[in-house]
Amino acid sequence: MNHLGTINLETKRLFLRKLTTDDANDIFYHWTSDPIIMWVHGVHKSVEKTKEEIGNWIKCYDKKDYYEWGIELKDNKLV
């Protein structure tokens, strides 16, 4: 397998891209604060915890075998 890492990908409706700490509020309120979604990994109690986790992902983006995308709907820019 030829790994390419977390590269930008685009479809007609979606844009897949690397996450940034600017995404922390959206991720926290739509994902990491939800106990149903985060039941395995543990709910984040604050946006700061989500920013910390995003920071860990960002450190790994240089690795060609690392994949962690933000999925953005082109119509409303939600991550």
Secondary structure, DSSP 8 states (H G I E B T S, - for coil): -----S--EE-SSEEEEE--GGGHHHHIIIIIT-TTTSTTT---SSHHHHHHHHHHHHHHTTSTT---EEEEETTT---
